[in-house]
Amino acid sequence: MQRRDIAAAQRELIGLGYDVGGADGLIGNKTRRSIGAWQTQNGQPATCYPDNKTLRALLQ
């Protein structure tokens, strides 16, 4: 997973109203918390980690 992929996911989360702390491509606490919340709201296990499955679903 590349930094640009994480930044794209962060931008998507920001657009959905999540506070990721900025689209810098780094997986910090706010990004992990937001990913976990998104996963829960979308029927996925809340791992709070942007694995490939989560990124594909988020960026569709």
C-alpha distance matrix in Angstrom:
0.0 3.8 6.8 8.4 6.5 7.5 10.8 11.5 11.3 13.5 15.8 16.3 17.1 19.4 21.1 21.7 23.4 21.0 21.2 17.8 19.6 18.2 15.2 14.1 10.3 11.1 11.2 15.0 17.7 18.4 14.9 14.9 18.5 17.9 15.1 17.6 20.4 18.7 18.0 21.6 23.0 21.3 22.4 19.3 19.5 18.7 16.1 15.1 11.5 8.8 8.1 7.6 11.4 11.7 9.5 11.5 14.6 14.2 13.7 16.5
3.8 0.0 3.8 5.4 5.3 6.7 8.8 10.1 11.1 12.7 14.6 15.8 16.9 18.7 20.4 21.6 23.1 20.9 20.7 17.2 18.4 16.4 13.2 11.7 8.1 9.7 11.0 14.7 17.9 18.3 15.0 15.8 19.4 18.6 16.4 19.4 21.8 20.1 20.0 23.7 24.7 23.3 24.9 22.0 22.4 21.2 18.7 17.1 13.7 11.0 11.3 10.8 14.4 14.1 11.3 13.4 16.5 15.4 14.2 17.4
6.8 3.8 0.0 3.8 5.4 5.1 6.2 8.6 9.9 10.4 12.3 14.3 15.2 16.3 18.4 19.9 21.0 18.8 18.1 14.5 15.2 13.0 9.9 8.0 4.6 6.7 9.0 12.3 15.7 15.9 12.9 14.4 17.8 16.9 15.5 18.7 20.8 19.4 19.9 23.4 24.3 23.4 25.3 22.7 23.0 21.2 19.0 16.7 13.7 11.4 12.8 13.0 16.2 15.1 12.2 14.8 17.4 15.5 14.5 18.0
8.4 5.4 3.8 0.0 3.8 5.4 5.0 6.1 8.6 9.7 10.4 12.3 14.1 15.1 16.5 18.4 19.9 18.3 18.1 14.9 15.7 13.0 9.3 8.5 5.9 9.3 11.5 14.7 17.9 17.3 14.1 16.1 19.1 17.5 16.1 19.6 21.3 19.3 20.2 23.8 24.1 22.9 25.2 23.0 23.9 22.4 20.6 18.3 15.6 12.6 14.0 13.3 16.2 15.1 11.6 13.6 16.2 14.2 12.3 15.7
6.5 5.3 5.4 3.8 0.0 3.8 5.4 5.1 6.3 8.6 9.9 10.7 12.4 14.2 15.4 16.7 18.6 17.0 17.4 14.3 16.0 13.8 10.3 10.4 7.2 9.9 10.9 14.4 17.1 16.5 12.9 14.4 17.3 15.6 13.5 17.0 18.7 16.5 16.9 20.7 21.0 19.5 21.7 19.4 20.5 19.3 17.7 15.7 13.0 9.5 10.6 9.7 12.4 11.4 7.8 9.9 12.6 10.9 9.3 12.7
7.5 6.7 5.1 5.4 3.8 0.0 3.8 5.4 5.0 6.1 8.6 9.8 10.4 12.2 14.2 15.2 16.5 14.3 14.3 10.9 12.7 11.0 8.0 8.0 4.7 6.8 7.4 10.7 13.4 12.8 9.2 10.9 13.9 12.4 10.8 14.2 16.1 14.4 15.1 18.6 19.3 18.4 20.6 18.2 18.8 17.0 15.4 12.9 10.5 7.6 9.9 10.4 12.8 10.9 8.1 11.2 13.1 10.8 10.3 14.1
10.8 8.8 6.2 5.0 5.4 3.8 0.0 3.8 5.4 4.9 6.2 8.6 9.7 10.4 12.3 14.2 15.2 13.5 13.2 10.1 11.2 8.5 4.9 5.6 4.0 7.3 9.1 11.6 14.3 13.0 10.0 12.7 15.1 13.2 12.5 16.2 17.4 15.7 17.2 20.5 20.6 20.0 22.7 20.7 21.6 19.6 18.4 15.5 13.7 11.0 13.6 13.8 16.0 13.7 10.7 13.4 14.9 12.0 11.0 14.7
11.5 10.1 8.6 6.1 5.1 5.4 3.8 0.0 3.8 5.4 5.1 6.3 8.7 9.9 10.6 12.5 14.4 13.5 14.1 11.7 13.5 10.9 7.4 9.2 7.7 10.9 12.0 14.6 16.8 15.1 11.8 14.3 16.4 13.8 12.7 16.4 17.2 14.7 16.3 19.7 19.3 18.2 21.1 19.5 21.1 19.6 18.8 16.3 14.6 11.3 13.5 12.9 14.5 12.4 9.0 10.9 12.3 9.4 7.6 11.2
11.3 11.1 9.9 8.6 6.3 5.0 5.4 3.8 0.0 3.8 5.4 5.0 6.1 8.6 9.8 10.6 12.5 11.0 12.1 9.8 12.5 10.8 8.2 10.3 8.4 10.6 10.4 12.9 14.5 12.7 9.2 11.2 13.1 10.4 9.0 12.7 13.5 11.1 12.5 15.9 15.7 14.8 17.6 16.0 17.4 15.8 15.3 12.8 11.5 8.4 11.0 11.0 12.0 9.3 6.6 9.2 9.9 6.7 6.5 10.3
13.5 12.7 10.4 9.7 8.6 6.1 4.9 5.4 3.8 0.0 3.8 5.4 5.0 6.1 8.5 9.7 10.6 8.7 8.9 6.4 8.7 7.2 5.1 7.9 7.3 9.1 9.1 10.7 12.3 10.0 7.0 10.0 11.5 8.9 8.9 12.6 13.0 11.4 13.6 16.5 16.3 16.3 19.2 17.7 18.8 16.5 16.1 12.9 12.2 10.1 13.3 14.1 15.2 12.1 10.0 12.9 13.2 9.6 9.9 13.5
15.8 14.6 12.3 10.4 9.9 8.6 6.2 5.1 5.4 3.8 0.0 3.8 5.4 5.0 6.2 8.7 9.9 9.4 10.1 8.6 10.3 7.9 5.7 9.2 9.5 12.0 12.7 14.1 15.6 12.9 10.5 13.7 14.7 11.6 11.9 15.6 15.3 13.3 15.9 18.7 17.7 17.5 20.8 19.9 21.5 19.5 19.4 16.4 15.8 13.3 16.3 16.4 17.3 14.3 11.8 13.9 14.0 10.4 9.7 12.8
16.3 15.8 14.3 12.3 10.7 9.8 8.6 6.3 5.0 5.4 3.8 0.0 3.8 5.4 5.0 6.3 8.8 8.8 10.8 10.1 12.7 11.0 9.2 12.5 12.1 14.3 14.2 15.8 16.8 14.0 11.3 13.8 14.4 10.9 10.7 14.1 13.5 10.8 13.3 16.1 14.8 14.3 17.7 17.1 19.2 17.6 18.1 15.5 15.2 12.6 15.2 15.1 15.1 12.1 10.0 11.6 11.0 7.3 7.0 9.8
17.1 16.9 15.2 14.1 12.4 10.4 9.7 8.7 6.1 5.0 5.4 3.8 0.0 3.8 5.3 5.0 6.4 5.3 7.6 7.3 10.5 9.9 9.3 12.6 12.3 13.6 12.7 13.6 13.9 10.9 8.7 11.0 11.0 7.4 7.9 11.1 10.2 8.1 11.2 13.5 12.4 12.7 16.1 15.5 17.1 15.1 15.8 13.0 13.4 11.6 14.8 15.5 15.4 11.8 10.7 13.0 11.8 8.1 9.4 12.1
19.4 18.7 16.3 15.1 14.2 12.2 10.4 9.9 8.6 6.1 5.0 5.4 3.8 0.0 3.8 5.3 5.1 5.0 6.2 6.7 8.8 8.0 8.2 11.9 12.7 14.2 14.0 14.3 14.6 11.1 9.8 12.9 12.6 9.2 10.9 13.9 12.6 11.2 14.6 16.6 15.2 16.0 19.5 19.1 20.6 18.2 19.0 15.8 16.4 14.8 18.1 18.9 19.0 15.6 14.2 16.4 15.4 11.6 12.2 14.9
21.1 20.4 18.4 16.5 15.4 14.2 12.3 10.6 9.8 8.5 6.2 5.0 5.3 3.8 0.0 3.8 5.4 7.4 9.5 10.5 12.5 11.3 10.9 14.7 15.4 17.3 17.2 17.9 18.2 14.8 13.3 16.0 15.6 12.0 13.1 16.0 14.3 12.2 15.6 17.5 15.4 15.8 19.5 19.7 21.8 19.9 21.0 18.2 18.7 16.7 19.7 19.8 19.5 16.3 14.8 16.2 14.9 11.3 11.4 13.3
21.7 21.6 19.9 18.4 16.7 15.2 14.2 12.5 10.6 9.7 8.7 6.3 5.0 5.3 3.8 0.0 3.8 5.9 9.2 10.7 13.5 13.2 13.2 16.8 17.0 18.4 17.6 18.0 17.7 14.3 12.9 15.0 14.0 10.2 11.3 13.7 11.4 9.3 12.8 14.2 11.8 12.6 16.3 16.9 19.0 17.3 19.0 16.5 17.5 16.0 18.8 19.2 18.3 14.9 14.3 15.6 13.5 10.2 11.5 13.0
23.4 23.1 21.0 19.9 18.6 16.5 15.2 14.4 12.5 10.6 9.9 8.8 6.4 5.1 5.4 3.8 0.0 3.8 6.6 9.3 11.5 12.0 13.0 16.6 17.4 18.3 17.4 17.1 16.3 12.6 12.3 14.5 12.9 9.5 11.8 13.8 11.3 10.3 14.1 15.0 12.9 14.6 18.1 18.6 20.2 17.9 19.6 16.7 18.3 17.3 20.6 21.6 20.9 17.2 16.8 18.7 16.7 13.3 14.8 16.6
21.0 20.9 18.8 18.3 17.0 14.3 13.5 13.5 11.0 8.7 9.4 8.8 5.3 5.0 7.4 5.9 3.8 0.0 3.8 6.1 8.9 10.1 11.4 14.5 15.1 15.4 14.1 13.5 12.5 8.9 8.7 10.9 9.2 6.0 8.8 10.8 8.7 8.5 12.2 13.2 12.1 13.9 17.0 16.9 17.9 15.2 16.5 13.4 15.0 14.5 18.0 19.6 19.1 15.4 15.2 17.7 16.0 12.6 14.5 16.9
21.2 20.7 18.1 18.1 17.4 14.3 13.2 14.1 12.1 8.9 10.1 10.8 7.6 6.2 9.5 9.2 6.6 3.8 0.0 3.8 5.6 7.7 10.0 12.7 13.9 13.7 12.7 11.3 10.4 6.6 7.5 10.3 8.8 6.7 10.1 12.1 10.7 11.3 14.6 15.7 15.2 17.2 20.0 19.4 19.9 16.7 17.4 13.9 15.4 15.3 19.1 21.0 21.1 17.4 16.9 19.9 18.7 15.2 16.9 19.7
17.8 17.2 14.5 14.9 14.3 10.9 10.1 11.7 9.8 6.4 8.6 10.1 7.3 6.7 10.5 10.7 9.3 6.1 3.8 0.0 3.8 5.5 7.3 9.4 10.3 9.9 9.0 8.1 8.1 4.7 4.4 8.0 7.9 6.3 8.7 11.3 11.2 11.5 14.2 16.0 16.2 17.5 20.1 18.9 19.1 15.9 15.8 12.1 12.9 12.6 16.4 18.4 19.1 15.6 14.8 18.1 17.5 14.1 15.5 18.8
19.6 18.4 15.2 15.7 16.0 12.7 11.2 13.5 12.5 8.7 10.3 12.7 10.5 8.8 12.5 13.5 11.5 8.9 5.6 3.8 0.0 3.8 7.1 8.5 10.6 10.0 10.1 8.4 8.8 6.0 7.1 10.6 10.7 9.8 12.3 14.7 14.7 15.2 18.0 19.7 19.8 21.3 23.9 22.6 22.6 19.3 18.9 15.1 15.7 15.6 19.3 21.3 22.4 19.0 17.9 21.2 21.0 17.5 18.4 21.9
18.2 16.4 13.0 13.0 13.8 11.0 8.5 10.9 10.8 7.2 7.9 11.0 9.9 8.0 11.3 13.2 12.0 10.1 7.7 5.5 3.8 0.0 3.8 5.8 8.5 9.2 10.4 10.0 11.5 9.0 8.6 12.4 13.2 11.7 13.5 16.5 16.6 16.3 19.0 21.2 21.1 22.0 24.9 23.5 24.0 21.0 20.4 16.7 16.6 15.6 19.2 20.6 22.0 18.8 16.9 20.0 20.2 16.7 16.8 20.3
15.2 13.2 9.9 9.3 10.3 8.0 4.9 7.4 8.2 5.1 5.7 9.2 9.3 8.2 10.9 13.2 13.0 11.4 10.0 7.3 7.1 3.8 0.0 3.8 5.8 7.8 9.7 10.6 12.9 10.9 9.1 12.6 14.3 12.4 13.1 16.6 17.1 16.1 18.4 21.2 21.0 21.3 24.2 22.6 23.3 20.8 19.9 16.5 15.6 13.8 17.1 17.9 19.7 16.8 14.4 17.3 18.0 14.6 14.1 17.7
14.1 11.7 8.0 8.5 10.4 8.0 5.6 9.2 10.3 7.9 9.2 12.5 12.6 11.9 14.7 16.8 16.6 14.5 12.7 9.4 8.5 5.8 3.8 0.0 3.8 5.5 8.6 9.7 12.8 11.7 10.1 13.2 15.5 14.4 14.8 18.2 19.3 18.6 20.4 23.3 23.6 23.8 26.4 24.4 24.7 22.0 20.6 17.2 15.8 14.3 17.3 18.3 20.6 18.2 15.7 18.7 20.0 16.9 16.4 20.1
10.3 8.1 4.6 5.9 7.2 4.7 4.0 7.7 8.4 7.3 9.5 12.1 12.3 12.7 15.4 17.0 17.4 15.1 13.9 10.3 10.6 8.5 5.8 3.8 0.0 3.8 6.7 9.1 12.5 12.1 9.5 11.9 14.8 13.8 13.3 16.6 18.3 17.3 18.6 21.7 22.4 22.1 24.4 22.1 22.3 20.0 18.2 15.2 13.1 11.3 13.9 14.8 17.4 15.3 12.8 15.9 17.6 14.9 14.4 18.2
11.1 9.7 6.7 9.3 9.9 6.8 7.3 10.9 10.6 9.1 12.0 14.3 13.6 14.2 17.3 18.4 18.3 15.4 13.7 9.9 10.0 9.2 7.8 5.5 3.8 0.0 3.8 5.9 9.6 10.2 8.1 9.9 13.1 13.0 12.7 15.5 17.6 17.3 18.3 21.2 22.4 22.5 24.4 21.8 21.4 18.8 16.6 13.5 11.7 10.9 13.7 15.5 18.1 15.9 14.1 17.6 19.1 16.5 16.8 20.6
11.2 11.0 9.0 11.5 10.9 7.4 9.1 12.0 10.4 9.1 12.7 14.2 12.7 14.0 17.2 17.6 17.4 14.1 12.7 9.0 10.1 10.4 9.7 8.6 6.7 3.8 0.0 3.8 6.9 8.0 5.7 6.4 9.9 10.4 9.8 12.1 14.6 14.7 15.4 18.0 19.7 19.9 21.5 18.8 18.0 15.2 13.0 9.9 8.3 8.4 11.5 14.0 16.2 13.7 12.8 16.5 17.5 15.3 16.3 20.0
15.0 14.7 12.3 14.7 14.4 10.7 11.6 14.6 12.9 10.7 14.1 15.8 13.6 14.3 17.9 18.0 17.1 13.5 11.3 8.1 8.4 10.0 10.6 9.7 9.1 5.9 3.8 0.0 3.8 5.6 5.3 6.2 8.6 10.0 10.6 12.3 14.4 15.4 16.4 18.5 20.1 21.0 22.6 20.1 19.1 15.8 13.9 10.5 10.1 11.2 14.5 17.3 19.1 16.4 15.8 19.6 20.1 17.6 19.0 22.6
17.7 17.9 15.7 17.9 17.1 13.4 14.3 16.8 14.5 12.3 15.6 16.8 13.9 14.6 18.2 17.7 16.3 12.5 10.4 8.1 8.8 11.5 12.9 12.8 12.5 9.6 6.9 3.8 0.0 3.8 5.5 5.1 6.1 8.5 9.9 10.6 12.3 14.1 15.2 16.6 18.4 19.9 21.2 19.1 17.7 14.1 12.8 9.3 10.3 12.2 15.6 18.8 19.9 16.9 17.1 20.8 20.7 18.2 20.2 23.6
18.4 18.3 15.9 17.3 16.5 12.8 13.0 15.1 12.7 10.0 12.9 14.0 10.9 11.1 14.8 14.3 12.6 8.9 6.6 4.7 6.0 9.0 10.9 11.7 12.1 10.2 8.0 5.6 3.8 0.0 3.8 5.5 5.1 6.1 8.5 9.9 10.5 12.1 14.1 15.4 16.5 18.2 20.1 18.5 17.7 14.2 13.7 9.9 11.3 12.4 16.1 18.9 19.7 16.3 16.2 19.8 19.3 16.4 18.4 21.7
14.9 15.0 12.9 14.1 12.9 9.2 10.0 11.8 9.2 7.0 10.5 11.3 8.7 9.8 13.3 12.9 12.3 8.7 7.5 4.4 7.1 8.6 9.1 10.1 9.5 8.1 5.7 5.3 5.5 3.8 0.0 3.8 5.5 5.1 6.1 8.6 9.9 10.4 12.1 14.2 15.3 16.3 18.3 16.3 16.0 12.8 12.0 8.2 8.7 9.0 12.8 15.3 16.3 12.9 12.6 16.2 16.0 13.1 14.9 18.4
14.9 15.8 14.4 16.1 14.4 10.9 12.7 14.3 11.2 10.0 13.7 13.8 11.0 12.9 16.0 15.0 14.5 10.9 10.3 8.0 10.6 12.4 12.6 13.2 11.9 9.9 6.4 6.2 5.1 5.5 3.8 0.0 3.8 5.4 5.1 6.2 8.6 9.8 10.4 12.3 14.3 15.2 16.5 14.2 13.1 9.7 8.5 4.7 5.9 7.7 11.2 14.3 15.0 11.9 12.5 16.2 15.8 13.7 16.1 19.2
18.5 19.4 17.8 19.1 17.3 13.9 15.1 16.4 13.1 11.5 14.7 14.4 11.0 12.6 15.6 14.0 12.9 9.2 8.8 7.9 10.7 13.2 14.3 15.5 14.8 13.1 9.9 8.6 6.1 5.1 5.5 3.8 0.0 3.8 5.5 5.1 6.3 8.7 9.9 10.7 12.4 14.3 15.7 14.0 13.0 9.3 9.4 6.0 8.8 10.7 14.0 17.0 17.0 13.6 14.7 18.1 16.9 14.7 17.5 20.3
17.9 18.6 16.9 17.5 15.6 12.4 13.2 13.8 10.4 8.9 11.6 10.9 7.4 9.2 12.0 10.2 9.5 6.0 6.7 6.3 9.8 11.7 12.4 14.4 13.8 13.0 10.4 10.0 8.5 6.1 5.1 5.4 3.8 0.0 3.8 5.4 5.1 6.1 8.5 9.9 10.6 12.2 14.4 13.2 13.2 10.0 10.8 7.5 9.6 10.1 13.6 16.0 15.7 12.0 12.7 15.8 14.4 11.7 14.5 17.2
15.1 16.4 15.5 16.1 13.5 10.8 12.5 12.7 9.0 8.9 11.9 10.7 7.9 10.9 13.1 11.3 11.8 8.8 10.1 8.7 12.3 13.5 13.1 14.8 13.3 12.7 9.8 10.6 9.9 8.5 6.1 5.1 5.5 3.8 0.0 3.8 5.4 5.0 6.0 8.6 9.8 10.4 12.2 10.4 10.5 7.8 8.1 5.2 6.6 6.8 10.0 12.4 12.0 8.4 9.5 12.7 11.5 9.3 12.3 15.0
17.6 19.4 18.7 19.6 17.0 14.2 16.2 16.4 12.7 12.6 15.6 14.1 11.1 13.9 16.0 13.7 13.8 10.8 12.1 11.3 14.7 16.5 16.6 18.2 16.6 15.5 12.1 12.3 10.6 9.9 8.6 6.2 5.1 5.4 3.8 0.0 3.8 5.4 5.0 6.2 8.6 9.9 10.7 8.9 8.1 4.7 6.0 4.0 7.2 8.9 11.4 14.2 13.2 10.0 12.1 15.0 13.3 11.9 15.3 17.5
20.4 21.8 20.8 21.3 18.7 16.1 17.4 17.2 13.5 13.0 15.3 13.5 10.2 12.6 14.3 11.4 11.3 8.7 10.7 11.2 14.7 16.6 17.1 19.3 18.3 17.6 14.6 14.4 12.3 10.5 9.9 8.6 6.3 5.1 5.4 3.8 0.0 3.8 5.4 5.2 6.2 8.6 10.2 9.7 9.9 7.1 9.5 7.7 10.8 11.8 14.4 16.7 15.3 11.8 13.8 16.2 13.9 12.1 15.6 17.5
18.7 20.1 19.4 19.3 16.5 14.4 15.7 14.7 11.1 11.4 13.3 10.8 8.1 11.2 12.2 9.3 10.3 8.5 11.3 11.5 15.2 16.3 16.1 18.6 17.3 17.3 14.7 15.4 14.1 12.1 10.4 9.8 8.7 6.1 5.0 5.4 3.8 0.0 3.8 5.5 5.1 6.1 8.8 8.4 9.9 8.1 10.4 8.8 10.8 10.5 12.9 14.5 12.8 9.2 11.0 13.0 10.4 8.5 12.1 13.7
18.0 20.0 19.9 20.2 16.9 15.1 17.2 16.3 12.5 13.6 15.9 13.3 11.2 14.6 15.6 12.8 14.1 12.2 14.6 14.2 18.0 19.0 18.4 20.4 18.6 18.3 15.4 16.4 15.2 14.1 12.1 10.4 9.9 8.5 6.0 5.0 5.4 3.8 0.0 3.8 5.5 5.1 6.3 4.8 6.2 5.3 7.8 7.6 9.4 9.5 10.9 12.7 10.5 7.5 10.3 12.1 9.6 9.1 12.8 14.1
21.6 23.7 23.4 23.8 20.7 18.6 20.5 19.7 15.9 16.5 18.7 16.1 13.5 16.6 17.5 14.2 15.0 13.2 15.7 16.0 19.7 21.2 21.2 23.3 21.7 21.2 18.0 18.5 16.6 15.4 14.2 12.3 10.7 9.9 8.6 6.2 5.2 5.5 3.8 0.0 3.8 5.4 5.4 5.6 6.3 5.5 9.1 9.4 12.1 13.0 14.4 16.3 13.9 11.1 14.1 15.6 12.8 12.4 16.2 17.1
23.0 24.7 24.3 24.1 21.0 19.3 20.6 19.3 15.7 16.3 17.7 14.8 12.4 15.2 15.4 11.8 12.9 12.1 15.2 16.2 19.8 21.1 21.0 23.6 22.4 22.4 19.7 20.1 18.4 16.5 15.3 14.3 12.4 10.6 9.8 8.6 6.2 5.1 5.5 3.8 0.0 3.8 5.8 7.6 9.6 9.2 12.5 12.3 14.7 14.7 16.3 17.6 15.0 12.2 14.6 15.6 12.3 11.6 15.2 15.7
21.3 23.3 23.4 22.9 19.5 18.4 20.0 18.2 14.8 16.3 17.5 14.3 12.7 16.0 15.8 12.6 14.6 13.9 17.2 17.5 21.3 22.0 21.3 23.8 22.1 22.5 19.9 21.0 19.9 18.2 16.3 15.2 14.3 12.2 10.4 9.9 8.6 6.1 5.1 5.4 3.8 0.0 3.8 5.7 8.9 9.6 12.5 12.7 14.3 13.7 14.5 15.2 12.2 9.8 12.4 12.7 9.2 9.5 13.0 12.9
22.4 24.9 25.3 25.2 21.7 20.6 22.7 21.1 17.6 19.2 20.8 17.7 16.1 19.5 19.5 16.3 18.1 17.0 20.0 20.1 23.9 24.9 24.2 26.4 24.4 24.4 21.5 22.6 21.2 20.1 18.3 16.5 15.7 14.4 12.2 10.7 10.2 8.8 6.3 5.4 5.8 3.8 0.0 3.8 6.8 8.7 11.8 13.1 14.7 14.8 14.9 15.8 12.5 10.9 14.2 14.4 11.1 12.3 15.8 15.6
19.3 22.0 22.7 23.0 19.4 18.2 20.7 19.5 16.0 17.7 19.9 17.1 15.5 19.1 19.7 16.9 18.6 16.9 19.4 18.9 22.6 23.5 22.6 24.4 22.1 21.8 18.8 20.1 19.1 18.5 16.3 14.2 14.0 13.2 10.4 8.9 9.7 8.4 4.8 5.6 7.6 5.7 3.8 0.0 3.8 6.2 8.5 10.3 11.5 11.7 11.5 12.8 9.7 8.3 11.9 12.6 10.1 11.3 14.9 15.3
19.5 22.4 23.0 23.9 20.5 18.8 21.6 21.1 17.4 18.8 21.5 19.2 17.1 20.6 21.8 19.0 20.2 17.9 19.9 19.1 22.6 24.0 23.3 24.7 22.3 21.4 18.0 19.1 17.7 17.7 16.0 13.1 13.0 13.2 10.5 8.1 9.9 9.9 6.2 6.3 9.6 8.9 6.8 3.8 0.0 3.8 5.9 8.6 10.2 11.6 11.5 13.6 11.2 9.9 13.6 14.9 13.0 13.9 17.5 18.4
18.7 21.2 21.2 22.4 19.3 17.0 19.6 19.6 15.8 16.5 19.5 17.6 15.1 18.2 19.9 17.3 17.9 15.2 16.7 15.9 19.3 21.0 20.8 22.0 20.0 18.8 15.2 15.8 14.1 14.2 12.8 9.7 9.3 10.0 7.8 4.7 7.1 8.1 5.3 5.5 9.2 9.6 8.7 6.2 3.8 0.0 3.8 5.5 8.1 10.2 11.2 14.0 12.4 10.1 13.3 15.5 13.8 13.7 17.2 18.8
16.1 18.7 19.0 20.6 17.7 15.4 18.4 18.8 15.3 16.1 19.4 18.1 15.8 19.0 21.0 19.0 19.6 16.5 17.4 15.8 18.9 20.4 19.9 20.6 18.2 16.6 13.0 13.9 12.8 13.7 12.0 8.5 9.4 10.8 8.1 6.0 9.5 10.4 7.8 9.1 12.5 12.5 11.8 8.5 5.9 3.8 0.0 3.8 5.3 8.2 8.9 12.2 11.5 9.7 12.5 15.1 14.3 14.2 17.4 19.4
15.1 17.1 16.7 18.3 15.7 12.9 15.5 16.3 12.8 12.9 16.4 15.5 13.0 15.8 18.2 16.5 16.7 13.4 13.9 12.1 15.1 16.7 16.5 17.2 15.2 13.5 9.9 10.5 9.3 9.9 8.2 4.7 6.0 7.5 5.2 4.0 7.7 8.8 7.6 9.4 12.3 12.7 13.1 10.3 8.6 5.5 3.8 0.0 3.8 6.8 9.1 12.5 12.4 9.7 11.7 14.9 14.2 13.1 16.1 18.6
11.5 13.7 13.7 15.6 13.0 10.5 13.7 14.6 11.5 12.2 15.8 15.2 13.4 16.4 18.7 17.5 18.3 15.0 15.4 12.9 15.7 16.6 15.6 15.8 13.1 11.7 8.3 10.1 10.3 11.3 8.7 5.9 8.8 9.6 6.6 7.2 10.8 10.8 9.4 12.1 14.7 14.3 14.7 11.5 10.2 8.1 5.3 3.8 0.0 3.8 5.9 9.5 10.3 8.2 9.6 12.9 13.2 12.4 14.8 17.6
8.8 11.0 11.4 12.6 9.5 7.6 11.0 11.3 8.4 10.1 13.3 12.6 11.6 14.8 16.7 16.0 17.3 14.5 15.3 12.6 15.6 15.6 13.8 14.3 11.3 10.9 8.4 11.2 12.2 12.4 9.0 7.7 10.7 10.1 6.8 8.9 11.8 10.5 9.5 13.0 14.7 13.7 14.8 11.7 11.6 10.2 8.2 6.8 3.8 0.0 3.8 6.6 7.9 5.7 6.0 9.5 10.4 9.4 11.3 14.3
8.1 11.3 12.8 14.0 10.6 9.9 13.6 13.5 11.0 13.3 16.3 15.2 14.8 18.1 19.7 18.8 20.6 18.0 19.1 16.4 19.3 19.2 17.1 17.3 13.9 13.7 11.5 14.5 15.6 16.1 12.8 11.2 14.0 13.6 10.0 11.4 14.4 12.9 10.9 14.4 16.3 14.5 14.9 11.5 11.5 11.2 8.9 9.1 5.9 3.8 0.0 3.8 5.6 5.4 6.2 8.7 10.2 10.6 12.2 14.5
7.6 10.8 13.0 13.3 9.7 10.4 13.8 12.9 11.0 14.1 16.4 15.1 15.5 18.9 19.8 19.2 21.6 19.6 21.0 18.4 21.3 20.6 17.9 18.3 14.8 15.5 14.0 17.3 18.8 18.9 15.3 14.3 17.0 16.0 12.4 14.2 16.7 14.5 12.7 16.3 17.6 15.2 15.8 12.8 13.6 14.0 12.2 12.5 9.5 6.6 3.8 0.0 3.8 5.5 5.1 6.1 8.6 9.8 10.5 12.3
11.4 14.4 16.2 16.2 12.4 12.8 16.0 14.5 12.0 15.2 17.3 15.1 15.4 19.0 19.5 18.3 20.9 19.1 21.1 19.1 22.4 22.0 19.7 20.6 17.4 18.1 16.2 19.1 19.9 19.7 16.3 15.0 17.0 15.7 12.0 13.2 15.3 12.8 10.5 13.9 15.0 12.2 12.5 9.7 11.2 12.4 11.5 12.4 10.3 7.9 5.6 3.8 0.0 3.8 5.5 5.3 6.3 8.6 10.1 11.0
11.7 14.1 15.1 15.1 11.4 10.9 13.7 12.4 9.3 12.1 14.3 12.1 11.8 15.6 16.3 14.9 17.2 15.4 17.4 15.6 19.0 18.8 16.8 18.2 15.3 15.9 13.7 16.4 16.9 16.3 12.9 11.9 13.6 12.0 8.4 10.0 11.8 9.2 7.5 11.1 12.2 9.8 10.9 8.3 9.9 10.1 9.7 9.7 8.2 5.7 5.4 5.5 3.8 0.0 3.8 5.5 5.2 6.0 8.5 10.2
9.5 11.3 12.2 11.6 7.8 8.1 10.7 9.0 6.6 10.0 11.8 10.0 10.7 14.2 14.8 14.3 16.8 15.2 16.9 14.8 17.9 16.9 14.4 15.7 12.8 14.1 12.8 15.8 17.1 16.2 12.6 12.5 14.7 12.7 9.5 12.1 13.8 11.0 10.3 14.1 14.6 12.4 14.2 11.9 13.6 13.3 12.5 11.7 9.6 6.0 6.2 5.1 5.5 3.8 0.0 3.8 5.5 5.1 5.9 8.5
11.5 13.4 14.8 13.6 9.9 11.2 13.4 10.9 9.2 12.9 13.9 11.6 13.0 16.4 16.2 15.6 18.7 17.7 19.9 18.1 21.2 20.0 17.3 18.7 15.9 17.6 16.5 19.6 20.8 19.8 16.2 16.2 18.1 15.8 12.7 15.0 16.2 13.0 12.1 15.6 15.6 12.7 14.4 12.6 14.9 15.5 15.1 14.9 12.9 9.5 8.7 6.1 5.3 5.5 3.8 0.0 3.8 5.5 5.4 6.3
14.6 16.5 17.4 16.2 12.6 13.1 14.9 12.3 9.9 13.2 14.0 11.0 11.8 15.4 14.9 13.5 16.7 16.0 18.7 17.5 21.0 20.2 18.0 20.0 17.6 19.1 17.5 20.1 20.7 19.3 16.0 15.8 16.9 14.4 11.5 13.3 13.9 10.4 9.6 12.8 12.3 9.2 11.1 10.1 13.0 13.8 14.3 14.2 13.2 10.4 10.2 8.6 6.3 5.2 5.5 3.8 0.0 3.8 5.6 5.6
14.2 15.4 15.5 14.2 10.9 10.8 12.0 9.4 6.7 9.6 10.4 7.3 8.1 11.6 11.3 10.2 13.3 12.6 15.2 14.1 17.5 16.7 14.6 16.9 14.9 16.5 15.3 17.6 18.2 16.4 13.1 13.7 14.7 11.7 9.3 11.9 12.1 8.5 9.1 12.4 11.6 9.5 12.3 11.3 13.9 13.7 14.2 13.1 12.4 9.4 10.6 9.8 8.6 6.0 5.1 5.5 3.8 0.0 3.8 5.7
13.7 14.2 14.5 12.3 9.3 10.3 11.0 7.6 6.5 9.9 9.7 7.0 9.4 12.2 11.4 11.5 14.8 14.5 16.9 15.5 18.4 16.8 14.1 16.4 14.4 16.8 16.3 19.0 20.2 18.4 14.9 16.1 17.5 14.5 12.3 15.3 15.6 12.1 12.8 16.2 15.2 13.0 15.8 14.9 17.5 17.2 17.4 16.1 14.8 11.3 12.2 10.5 10.1 8.5 5.9 5.4 5.6 3.8 0.0 3.8
16.5 17.4 18.0 15.7 12.7 14.1 14.7 11.2 10.3 13.5 12.8 9.8 12.1 14.9 13.3 13.0 16.6 16.9 19.7 18.8 21.9 20.3 17.7 20.1 18.2 20.6 20.0 22.6 23.6 21.7 18.4 19.2 20.3 17.2 15.0 17.5 17.5 13.7 14.1 17.1 15.7 12.9 15.6 15.3 18.4 18.8 19.4 18.6 17.6 14.3 14.5 12.3 11.0 10.2 8.5 6.3 5.6 5.7 3.8 0.0
